[in-house]
Amino acid sequence: MTSLHPIRQAPAEDLRNALQIVEMYGDPMVQAPGFPDHALFADIARLIRHALEGLSEPNEASLKVSREILRAALGSAFELLPESGERWVRDTVAVIVRAQITGVSPETL
């Protein structure tokens, strides 16, 4: 029996691969004996596509944590940033989330 080893890749790539698979089986032109309705796979593909789109958008919890970390690191200087540093907060979260999803850290911050 062949031993399978998972490919080491970023979670977003795993989701993209899953999306390709379900899109293939969701295609009515693909004849797969014994497989459930193609609409089921089309629904799964839609959910995965939505998840991939949502991964890059920071949520309120991540914004709150980032805000507190920056406030702790910058002290009173944080309050001097324009708009209370909200741009810094969003950019910090975006960099961290992108690194987590892609597995690549930015060259410069």
N, C-alpha and C positions, 0 to 999 in steps of 0.2 A: 504494500500500500504506500502511496506517495505521501510524504509529509508536506503539509502546507505551512508556509511562514508568511505572516502578514507583512505587507509593504509598509515601511515607516514613512509616513507622510502626514501633512497637516490635516486636521479634522475637516477643513473645508474641501480638501481634495477627496477625502472619503465620501463626503456628501455629493460632490460632483460625479464621482464614479457611480454611486447609488442612483443618482438622477439619470445618468445615461442608461443604466440597466432598466429602470422602470419605464423610461421613455420608449425604449426598444420594445418591451413587452406590452406597453400601452398602445403601440401602433397597430391599428386593425389589420394592416397588411402582413404583419408577422403572424404566422400560423403556428401556434404552440399547443400541441395536443395535451389535454389534461390541465391546462392553465385556466384560472378563473377569468371572468369577464375582463376585457381590455379596459373598460371604464375604471375598474379598481386600480389598475396600474397608472392610468392617467391621473386619478385623484392623488395617488401617492407621489407622483412626479410633481404635481402642483404644490403639495405640502412641502416637499424637499426644496423646490425652487423658492418658495416663500421663506423657508428657514435660512437659506443661503443669503437672501436679500436682507433679512433681519439681523444676521450676525454682525454686520458691519455698523449697525446703528447703536450707539451707546444708550443704555436704559437709565432710568432715574437712580437706581441703586448704585450703578457704577459711577455716575456723575457725582453722587453724594460722597462716595468713598474717595474719589479723586480730589474733590473739593477739600475734604478734611485733611488729606495727605499734603496737598499744596499749602493749605493754611498752616499746618504744623511746620512744614519745611521753611516757609517764607515769613512766618510770624506776621507782624503788623504790616509788612510790605505787601502782603496779599491784598489788603484792603485798598492799597494805593493803585492797584492795577485797574485799568478801565473796565467798567461794567463788572466790578468785583472779581475780575479774573475769569469770567465764565468762558471766554475763548480759550484760555490756558487749560481750564478744566476739561472742556470738550476735546481739545487737541491731545491732552495727556491720555484721556480714555481711548481716543481713536488710535493712538500709537500702540498702546498696550493691547487693545482688542485685535488690531491688525497683526501684531506679532504673534499673539496666541493662535489666531485662525490660520495664518499662513506658515507659521514656524520660522519666519524670517524677521530678524531685528533690523531696524533702520540703520543705515550707515552713520547718519548724523541725527542728532535730536534738535 
